[in-house]
Amino acid sequence: MPRLSMSSIRSMLLLVCASTASAQAETIQLGMSVPLTGNASGIGQSYKNGVELAINQLNKEGGVQGAKVQLLVKDDQYEPELTVRNTRQFIIENNVLALFAYVGTPTSSAILPLLQHYQIPYITPFTGASLLRQPEHNFIYHLRAGYDEETQSQVDYLLTKPDTKVGLLLQADEFGASVEQGYLKALQLKGISPVVTARFQRNSTEIEAGVSELIKAGVEVVFIVGTYKPLAEAINFGRNKGYQPQYATVSFAG
C-alpha cells in the first residue's frame, strides 16, 4: 500500500489548487470512490482509513492555503459501473475539485472518458496501469510505481534459469490484462514464455480450475494477479493439493 504522507497530499493539492479558482475557497472537496463492501473491501477500507487520517492531520495543521479539505466517499464494490455512477455524482452534483485515491485498474479505466472530458484532476489512484500513464493524461497525478516496473523487478529477481516453468493466474479484466503485458514483456527479455495462462472472474473466488492447470503443467513460478481473497484461495487450494511453487504478485493485493 503506498504511503500517503501529509507532505505528499499537501504538495499534490497545492499543485492542483494553483491552477484553479478553488484555490481561494474555504473548503476543498475531494471525491473518493473505493470498494467498501465486496471481495476487495479490505483494500478499500484500509486506503480510506489511511487517507482520512492524513487529511484530518492536514486540516489540523491549517489545511491547504488556509482551506480545509473535505473528503466525500462512496462505495463502488470494485465494480466499474458503480465507479462511473459515483464519479458522475462527484463531478456534476458535488462539483468536487478533484478525484482522490480511487482503487483499481478496471474502475479507473471505466472513468477515463469522464476524466478526459472534464479534465478533472485524478490524484493518487491505487493502480499501476500503463493506460493511465500516457503523456496526454496530464490531469492524473501518480504516487505508486507502475505495473511495468513491478513486474520487471519480480522477473529479474525470481528467474535466474531460462528453463524455469512459469505460469500466470490472472483476473479476467483490464487489471489482469494490464499486468499480464508487463509480465510478458519482462519474460520475453529472458527468452521465457508462460507454459500456462489461467484466468478467473473479478470479484470471484472460483480459482480451482486455474490452479489445477498450473499443477498439471508443473509450473514452478506463478505470477498471480487479482485482489487478496482469490489469491489467498489459490495459494491455499494449491497447498492442500501438495503444490507449493514460488508466488509473486503486484502490490495491489495488499
C-alpha positions as CSV (number, residue, x, y, z in Angstrom):
1,M,0.0,0.0,0.0
2,P,1.5,3.4,-0.9
3,R,2.2,5.8,2.0
4,L,0.1,8.9,1.7
5,S,2.0,11.4,3.9
6,M,0.8,14.8,4.8
7,S,3.5,16.4,2.7
8,S,2.7,14.4,-0.4
9,I,-1.0,15.2,-0.1
10,R,-0.4,18.9,0.6
11,S,2.1,19.1,-2.4
12,M,-0.4,17.5,-4.8
13,L,-3.3,19.6,-3.6
14,L,-1.3,22.8,-3.8
15,L,-0.3,21.9,-7.4
16,V,-4.0,21.3,-8.3
17,C,-5.2,24.4,-6.5
18,A,-2.6,26.7,-8.0
19,S,-4.3,26.4,-11.4
20,T,-7.9,26.7,-10.3
21,A,-10.3,29.3,-8.9
22,S,-10.9,27.0,-6.0
23,A,-7.6,28.0,-4.5
24,Q,-9.4,30.7,-2.6
25,A,-12.2,28.5,-1.4
26,E,-12.8,27.9,2.3
27,T,-13.3,24.2,1.7
28,I,-11.7,21.9,-0.9
29,Q,-13.9,18.9,-1.7
30,L,-12.4,15.7,-3.0
31,G,-14.3,12.7,-4.3
32,M,-13.2,9.1,-3.4
33,S,-14.8,6.0,-4.9
34,V,-13.5,2.8,-3.4
35,P,-14.7,-0.8,-2.6
36,L,-16.1,-0.6,1.0
37,T,-18.1,-3.8,0.5
38,G,-17.4,-7.0,-1.5
39,N,-14.3,-9.1,-2.1
40,A,-12.0,-6.1,-2.4
41,S,-13.4,-4.2,0.7
42,G,-10.3,-4.8,2.8
43,I,-8.2,-2.7,0.3
44,G,-10.8,0.0,0.0
45,Q,-11.4,0.3,3.8
46,S,-7.6,0.4,4.5
47,Y,-7.0,3.0,1.9
48,K,-9.9,5.1,3.1
49,N,-8.8,4.9,6.7
50,G,-5.3,6.0,5.9
51,V,-6.4,8.8,3.7
52,E,-8.8,10.1,6.3
53,L,-6.1,10.1,9.0
54,A,-3.8,12.0,6.7
55,I,-6.4,14.6,5.7
56,N,-7.5,15.1,9.3
57,Q,-3.9,15.8,10.3
58,L,-3.5,18.1,7.3
59,N,-6.6,20.1,8.4
60,K,-5.3,20.4,12.0
61,E,-2.2,21.9,10.5
62,G,-4.1,24.5,8.7
63,G,-5.3,22.7,5.5
64,V,-4.2,23.9,2.1
65,Q,-3.5,27.6,1.9
66,G,-6.0,28.0,4.8
67,A,-8.7,25.9,3.1
68,K,-10.0,22.8,4.9
69,V,-10.1,19.5,2.9
70,Q,-13.4,17.6,2.9
71,L,-13.4,14.0,1.6
72,L,-16.6,12.6,0.1
73,V,-16.5,8.8,0.0
74,K,-18.7,6.4,-2.0
75,D,-18.7,2.6,-2.2
76,D,-18.2,1.1,-5.7
77,Q,-17.7,-2.6,-4.6
78,Y,-14.8,-2.7,-7.2
79,E,-17.4,-2.7,-10.0
80,P,-16.7,-0.3,-12.8
81,E,-20.3,0.7,-13.5
82,L,-20.7,1.8,-9.9
83,T,-17.5,3.8,-10.1
84,V,-18.8,5.6,-13.2
85,R,-22.0,6.4,-11.4
86,N,-20.2,7.7,-8.3
87,T,-17.8,9.8,-10.4
88,R,-20.6,11.5,-12.3
89,Q,-22.2,12.4,-9.0
90,F,-18.9,13.8,-7.7
91,I,-18.3,15.9,-10.8
92,I,-21.8,17.1,-11.7
93,E,-23.7,17.2,-8.4
94,N,-20.9,17.8,-5.8
95,N,-18.6,19.9,-8.0
96,V,-15.5,18.4,-6.4
97,L,-12.1,20.0,-7.1
98,A,-10.5,16.6,-7.7
99,L,-11.0,12.8,-7.6
100,F,-8.7,11.3,-5.0
101,A,-7.4,7.9,-4.0
102,Y,-9.6,5.6,-6.1
103,V,-8.8,1.9,-6.1
104,G,-8.3,-0.3,-9.1
105,T,-7.5,-0.6,-12.8
106,P,-10.9,-1.7,-14.2
107,T,-12.6,1.1,-12.2
108,S,-10.0,3.7,-13.4
109,S,-10.3,2.5,-17.0
110,A,-14.1,2.9,-16.8
111,I,-14.0,6.6,-15.8
112,L,-11.1,7.6,-18.1
113,P,-13.6,9.1,-20.7
114,L,-15.1,11.2,-17.9
115,L,-11.6,12.3,-16.8
116,Q,-10.7,13.3,-20.3
117,H,-14.0,15.1,-20.9
118,Y,-14.0,17.2,-17.7
119,Q,-10.1,17.4,-17.4
120,I,-10.6,17.0,-13.6
121,P,-7.5,16.1,-11.6
122,Y,-7.2,12.4,-10.7
123,I,-4.9,12.2,-7.7
124,T,-3.0,9.1,-6.4
125,P,-5.2,6.3,-7.9
126,F,-4.2,2.9,-6.4
127,T,-3.3,1.3,-9.8
128,G,-0.1,0.9,-11.7
129,A,-1.8,0.5,-15.1
130,S,0.2,1.9,-18.1
131,L,-3.0,3.1,-19.7
132,L,-3.2,5.8,-17.1
133,R,0.5,6.8,-17.6
134,Q,0.3,8.3,-21.0
135,P,1.8,11.7,-21.8
136,E,-1.6,13.2,-22.8
137,H,-3.1,12.3,-19.4
138,N,-1.5,15.3,-17.6
139,F,-4.5,15.5,-15.2
140,I,-3.5,12.3,-13.5
141,Y,-1.1,12.5,-10.5
142,H,0.6,9.2,-9.5
143,L,2.2,8.2,-6.3
144,R,2.9,4.5,-6.6
145,A,5.1,2.6,-9.1
146,G,3.7,1.3,-12.4
147,Y,3.0,-2.3,-13.1
148,D,5.7,-2.5,-15.8
149,E,8.3,-1.5,-13.1
150,E,6.9,-4.0,-10.6
151,T,6.7,-6.9,-13.0
152,Q,10.2,-6.3,-14.4
153,S,11.7,-6.3,-10.9
154,Q,9.9,-9.5,-9.9
155,V,11.0,-11.3,-13.1
156,D,14.6,-10.1,-12.7
157,Y,14.7,-11.3,-9.1
158,L,13.0,-14.6,-9.3
159,L,14.0,-16.0,-12.7
160,T,17.7,-16.9,-12.9
161,K,17.3,-20.0,-15.0
162,P,16.0,-20.0,-18.6
163,D,14.3,-23.4,-18.2
164,T,12.1,-22.4,-15.3
165,K,8.5,-23.3,-15.9
166,V,6.4,-20.1,-15.5
167,G,2.7,-19.7,-15.2
168,L,0.2,-16.8,-15.0
169,L,-3.0,-16.7,-12.9
170,L,-4.9,-13.6,-13.9
171,Q,-8.1,-11.7,-13.0
172,A,-10.0,-11.6,-16.3
173,D,-10.4,-7.9,-16.8
174,E,-8.4,-4.7,-17.5
175,F,-6.4,-5.2,-14.3
176,G,-5.2,-8.7,-15.3
177,A,-4.6,-7.7,-18.9
178,S,-2.5,-4.6,-17.9
179,V,-0.3,-6.6,-15.6
180,E,-0.1,-9.5,-18.0
181,Q,1.5,-7.3,-20.6
182,G,4.1,-6.2,-18.1
183,Y,5.0,-9.8,-17.2
184,L,5.1,-10.9,-20.8
185,K,7.5,-8.0,-21.8
186,A,9.8,-8.9,-18.8
187,L,9.7,-12.6,-19.6
188,Q,10.4,-12.0,-23.2
189,L,13.7,-10.3,-22.3
190,K,14.8,-13.5,-20.7
191,G,13.6,-15.7,-23.5
192,I,10.8,-17.3,-21.4
193,S,7.2,-17.9,-22.3
194,P,4.5,-18.9,-19.8
195,V,3.5,-22.6,-20.1
196,V,0.1,-21.8,-18.6
197,T,-2.1,-18.7,-18.6
198,A,-5.2,-19.2,-16.5
199,R,-7.9,-16.6,-15.7
200,F,-10.7,-16.1,-13.1
201,Q,-13.6,-13.7,-12.9
202,R,-13.3,-10.4,-11.0
203,N,-14.9,-10.5,-7.5
204,S,-15.0,-14.3,-7.7
205,T,-13.0,-16.9,-5.7
206,E,-13.6,-19.7,-8.2
207,I,-9.9,-20.4,-8.9
208,E,-9.8,-24.2,-8.7
209,A,-9.7,-24.8,-12.4
210,G,-6.9,-22.3,-13.0
211,V,-4.7,-23.7,-10.2
212,S,-5.3,-27.2,-11.4
213,E,-3.9,-26.2,-14.8
214,L,-0.8,-24.8,-13.1
215,I,-0.4,-28.1,-11.1
216,K,-0.8,-30.3,-14.2
217,A,1.8,-28.3,-16.1
218,G,4.3,-28.4,-13.2
219,V,4.7,-24.7,-13.0
220,E,7.5,-23.6,-10.7
221,V,7.0,-19.8,-10.5
222,V,3.4,-18.4,-10.6
223,F,2.7,-14.8,-11.2
224,I,-0.7,-14.1,-9.8
225,V,-2.9,-11.0,-10.4
226,G,-6.0,-10.2,-8.5
227,T,-7.3,-9.0,-5.2
228,Y,-6.3,-10.7,-1.9
229,K,-9.3,-13.1,-1.5
230,P,-9.0,-15.1,-4.7
231,L,-5.2,-15.1,-4.5
232,A,-5.3,-16.5,-0.9
233,E,-7.8,-19.1,-2.1
234,A,-5.5,-20.1,-5.0
235,I,-2.5,-20.5,-2.7
236,N,-4.5,-22.5,-0.1
237,F,-6.1,-24.7,-2.7
238,G,-2.7,-25.5,-4.2
239,R,-1.2,-26.2,-0.8
240,N,-4.0,-28.6,0.0
241,K,-3.0,-30.4,-3.2
242,G,0.7,-30.5,-2.2
243,Y,1.6,-27.8,-4.6
244,Q,4.0,-25.2,-3.3
245,P,5.6,-23.1,-6.1
246,Q,7.0,-19.7,-5.8
247,Y,4.3,-17.0,-6.0
248,A,4.7,-13.3,-6.8
249,T,2.1,-10.6,-7.3
250,V,1.9,-6.8,-7.8
251,S,1.3,-4.7,-4.7
252,F,-2.4,-4.2,-5.4
253,A,-3.0,-7.4,-3.4
254,G,-2.1,-5.6,-0.2
